[in-house]
Amino acid sequence: MADKEPEVTEEGGKSKLPIFENKAVLLGVIVIVQALVAIGLTQFVIVPRLGVQNADMSGQQPVAEQEAEAPELGVLVGLQEIIVTLAGDPKRPRYLRINVSLEVKDQLTADIVGTRLPQLRDIVIMTLSSETAAELSSPEGKKGLRDEIFRRINDKMPAGTLLNVYFSDLVVQ
């Protein structure tokens, strides 16, 4: 038996190859061609117009640069959920539910915070209860509250051990 070569038939002036009769193969070829055109347009048209030279398409920075930019991270200590009544109209009380976490310098300081948890929660509760719902509705009010909590807690901690204060939940009702 002789090997048969693909037949090319002429119908109405057009040639048909049997490989393109399969719709899945034809669709695959179209997808590959579109991907190549998209890559070509990106590399040779869009990137030069943006003024980006030697663009790194992976979005990854070299490891040495990542280590140089990464700030030293502290240990996070949660103060548990706190619910307080906000200052304002006593006829229509407003409540605040919040989770506060403290970022401290090291594990030793985190252990100290763990032993002083009731005192630190009291500081946060007293600070929160003097706020109104209107003050907490804006980003500036929330930042001001964070700064005030940081200042008051930092006064009770060894110098330079409190790095930051974070809110993981903040719901005013």
Sine and cosine of phi, psi and omega as CSV:
sin_phi,cos_phi,sin_psi,cos_psi,sin_omega,cos_omega
0.00,0.00,0.71,-0.70,0.01,-1.00
-1.00,-0.04,0.59,-0.81,0.05,-1.00
-0.93,0.37,0.70,-0.71,0.00,-1.00
-1.00,-0.04,0.70,-0.71,0.10,-0.99
-1.00,0.03,0.48,-0.88,0.00,-1.00
-0.84,0.54,0.69,-0.72,-0.02,-1.00
-0.99,0.12,0.71,-0.71,0.09,-1.00
-0.94,-0.34,0.89,-0.46,-0.02,-1.00
-0.95,-0.33,0.52,-0.85,0.03,-1.00
-0.97,-0.25,0.89,-0.45,0.09,-1.00
-0.74,-0.67,0.93,-0.37,0.03,-1.00
0.91,0.41,0.50,0.87,0.05,-1.00
1.00,0.07,0.01,1.00,0.01,-1.00
-0.93,-0.37,0.60,-0.80,0.04,-1.00
-0.99,-0.16,0.57,-0.82,0.00,-1.00
-0.88,-0.48,0.80,-0.59,0.14,-0.99
-0.99,-0.15,0.67,-0.74,-0.06,-1.00
-0.90,0.44,-0.42,0.91,-0.04,-1.00
-0.93,0.38,-0.50,0.87,-0.01,-1.00
-1.00,0.04,0.00,1.00,0.08,-1.00
-0.97,0.22,-0.41,0.91,0.03,-1.00
-0.98,0.18,0.86,-0.51,-0.09,-1.00
-0.92,0.38,-0.54,0.84,0.00,-1.00
-0.92,0.40,-0.66,0.75,0.02,-1.00
-0.92,0.39,-0.68,0.73,0.02,-1.00
-0.88,0.47,-0.68,0.74,0.04,-1.00
-0.90,0.43,-0.66,0.75,0.04,-1.00
-0.88,0.48,-0.68,0.74,0.02,-1.00
-0.90,0.44,-0.66,0.75,0.00,-1.00
-0.90,0.44,-0.69,0.72,0.00,-1.00
-0.89,0.45,-0.68,0.73,0.00,-1.00
-0.90,0.44,-0.68,0.73,0.01,-1.00
-0.90,0.44,-0.67,0.74,0.02,-1.00
-0.90,0.44,-0.64,0.77,0.02,-1.00
-0.90,0.43,-0.67,0.74,0.02,-1.00
-0.90,0.43,-0.64,0.77,0.04,-1.00
-0.90,0.43,-0.66,0.75,0.01,-1.00
-0.90,0.44,-0.68,0.73,0.03,-1.00
-0.90,0.43,-0.69,0.73,0.01,-1.00
-0.89,0.46,-0.70,0.71,0.02,-1.00
-0.89,0.45,-0.66,0.75,-0.01,-1.00
-0.89,0.45,-0.76,0.65,-0.10,-1.00
-0.95,0.30,-0.61,0.79,-0.16,-0.99
-0.96,-0.27,-0.23,0.97,-0.01,-1.00
-0.88,-0.48,-0.82,0.57,-0.13,-0.99
-0.96,0.30,-0.77,0.64,-0.04,-1.00
-0.87,0.49,-0.71,0.70,0.03,-1.00
-0.89,0.45,-0.57,0.82,0.01,-1.00
-0.94,0.33,-0.46,0.89,0.05,-1.00
-0.98,0.21,-0.25,0.97,0.01,-1.00
0.99,0.15,0.29,0.96,0.02,-1.00
-1.00,-0.01,0.85,-0.53,0.02,-1.00
-0.96,-0.29,0.62,-0.79,-0.02,-1.00
0.78,0.62,0.80,0.61,-0.04,-1.00
-0.92,0.40,0.72,-0.70,0.05,-1.00
-1.00,-0.08,0.95,-0.30,-0.09,-1.00
-0.95,0.30,-0.30,0.95,-0.06,-1.00
-0.97,0.23,-0.38,0.93,0.00,-1.00
0.98,0.21,0.08,1.00,-0.01,-1.00
-1.00,-0.07,0.63,-0.78,0.09,-1.00
-1.00,-0.08,0.44,-0.90,0.09,-1.00
-0.86,0.51,0.49,-0.87,-0.08,-1.00
-0.87,0.50,-0.62,0.78,0.00,-1.00
-0.88,0.48,-0.63,0.78,0.02,-1.00
-0.93,0.36,-0.62,0.79,0.01,-1.00
-0.90,0.44,-0.67,0.74,0.00,-1.00
-0.93,0.38,-0.57,0.82,-0.02,-1.00
-0.94,0.34,-0.56,0.83,-0.05,-1.00
-1.00,0.08,-0.39,0.92,-0.09,-1.00
-0.95,0.32,0.88,-0.48,0.04,-1.00
-0.96,0.29,0.35,-0.94,0.02,-1.00
-0.95,0.32,0.81,-0.59,-0.04,-1.00
-1.00,-0.09,0.58,-0.82,0.02,-1.00
-0.99,-0.11,-0.19,-0.98,0.01,-1.00
-0.98,-0.19,0.72,-0.69,0.00,-1.00
-1.00,-0.05,0.71,-0.71,0.04,-1.00
-0.79,-0.61,0.85,-0.52,0.00,-1.00
-1.00,0.09,0.63,-0.78,0.05,-1.00
-0.99,-0.12,0.23,0.97,-0.01,-1.00
0.93,0.38,0.14,-0.99,-0.03,-1.00
-0.95,0.31,0.67,-0.74,0.01,-1.00
-0.82,-0.58,0.74,-0.67,0.07,-1.00
-0.84,-0.54,0.82,-0.58,-0.02,-1.00
-0.73,-0.69,0.38,-0.93,0.15,-0.99
-1.00,-0.01,0.79,-0.62,-0.03,-1.00
-0.99,0.16,0.40,-0.92,0.07,-1.00
-0.94,0.35,0.43,-0.90,0.03,-1.00
0.60,-0.80,-0.53,-0.85,-0.06,-1.00
-0.93,0.38,0.89,-0.45,-0.02,-1.00
-0.94,0.35,-0.33,0.94,0.02,-1.00
-0.97,0.25,-0.42,0.91,0.00,-1.00
-0.75,-0.66,0.99,0.16,-0.07,-1.00
-0.92,0.39,0.58,-0.81,0.05,-1.00
-0.89,-0.45,0.61,-0.80,-0.06,-1.00
-0.88,-0.47,0.45,-0.89,0.05,-1.00
-0.80,-0.61,0.80,-0.61,0.13,-0.99
-0.92,-0.38,0.80,-0.60,-0.11,-0.99
-0.56,-0.83,0.55,-0.84,0.18,-0.98
-0.90,-0.43,0.84,-0.54,-0.02,-1.00
-0.92,-0.39,0.72,-0.69,0.09,-1.00
-0.84,-0.54,0.63,-0.78,0.03,-1.00
-0.95,-0.31,0.71,-0.70,0.12,-0.99
-0.99,-0.17,0.88,-0.48,-0.03,-1.00
-0.90,-0.44,0.25,-0.97,-0.18,-0.98
-0.89,0.46,-0.73,0.68,-0.10,-1.00
-0.51,-0.86,0.01,-1.00,-0.05,-1.00
-0.92,0.39,-0.55,0.83,0.04,-1.00
-0.88,0.48,-0.69,0.72,0.04,-1.00
-0.92,0.39,-0.59,0.81,0.05,-1.00
-0.89,0.46,-0.61,0.79,0.06,-1.00
-0.91,0.41,-0.63,0.78,0.05,-1.00
-0.89,0.45,-0.68,0.73,0.03,-1.00
-0.88,0.48,-0.64,0.77,0.02,-1.00
-0.87,0.49,-0.59,0.81,0.02,-1.00
-0.98,0.21,-0.41,0.91,-0.02,-1.00
-0.98,-0.22,0.30,0.95,-0.09,-1.00
-0.82,0.57,-0.72,0.69,0.01,-1.00
-0.87,0.50,-0.64,0.77,0.01,-1.00
-0.91,0.42,-0.68,0.73,-0.01,-1.00
-0.94,0.35,-0.62,0.78,0.07,-1.00
-0.89,0.46,-0.63,0.78,0.03,-1.00
-0.88,0.47,-0.67,0.74,0.03,-1.00
-0.87,0.50,-0.70,0.71,-0.01,-1.00
-0.91,0.41,-0.69,0.73,-0.01,-1.00
-0.88,0.47,-0.70,0.72,0.00,-1.00
-0.91,0.42,-0.61,0.79,0.03,-1.00
-0.92,0.39,-0.68,0.73,-0.04,-1.00
-0.93,0.36,-0.62,0.78,-0.09,-1.00
-0.94,0.35,-0.26,0.97,0.05,-1.00
-1.00,0.01,-0.05,1.00,0.00,-1.00
-1.00,0.00,0.38,-0.93,0.09,-1.00
-0.94,-0.34,0.31,-0.95,0.01,-1.00
-0.89,0.45,-0.58,0.81,0.00,-1.00
-0.90,0.43,-0.63,0.78,0.01,-1.00
-0.91,0.41,-0.56,0.83,-0.06,-1.00
-1.00,0.06,-0.06,1.00,-0.04,-1.00
-0.98,0.18,-0.29,0.96,-0.02,-1.00
-0.96,-0.28,0.44,-0.90,0.07,-1.00
-0.86,0.50,-0.58,0.82,0.02,-1.00
-0.91,0.42,-0.62,0.79,0.03,-1.00
-0.91,0.42,-0.64,0.77,0.03,-1.00
-0.92,0.38,-0.64,0.77,0.03,-1.00
-0.92,0.40,-0.66,0.75,0.06,-1.00
-0.88,0.48,-0.64,0.77,0.05,-1.00
-0.90,0.44,-0.70,0.72,0.03,-1.00
-0.86,0.51,-0.70,0.71,0.01,-1.00
-0.89,0.45,-0.65,0.76,0.01,-1.00
-0.91,0.41,-0.69,0.73,0.05,-1.00
-0.89,0.46,-0.68,0.73,0.02,-1.00
-0.86,0.52,-0.73,0.68,-0.04,-1.00
-0.88,0.47,-0.72,0.70,-0.05,-1.00
-0.93,0.37,-0.66,0.76,0.01,-1.00
-0.95,0.31,-0.62,0.79,0.00,-1.00
-0.88,0.48,-0.50,0.87,0.04,-1.00
-0.91,0.41,-0.46,0.89,-0.05,-1.00
-1.00,-0.08,-0.08,1.00,-0.07,-1.00
-0.94,-0.35,0.35,-0.94,0.09,-1.00
-0.85,0.52,0.55,-0.84,-0.10,-0.99
-0.85,0.53,0.75,-0.66,0.10,-0.99
0.98,0.19,0.16,0.99,-0.04,-1.00
-1.00,-0.07,-0.42,0.91,0.05,-1.00
-1.00,0.03,0.86,-0.51,-0.05,-1.00
-0.99,-0.11,-0.64,0.76,-0.05,-1.00
-0.29,-0.96,0.26,-0.97,0.09,-1.00
-0.83,-0.55,0.73,-0.68,-0.01,-1.00
-0.82,-0.57,0.58,-0.82,0.14,-0.99
-0.96,-0.28,0.84,-0.54,0.06,-1.00
-0.99,-0.13,-0.39,0.92,0.12,-0.99
-0.65,-0.76,0.59,-0.81,0.09,-1.00
-0.42,-0.91,0.98,-0.22,-0.04,-1.00
-0.83,-0.56,0.83,-0.56,0.06,-1.00
-0.96,-0.28,0.76,-0.65,-0.02,-1.00
-0.78,-0.62,0.00,0.00,0.00,0.00
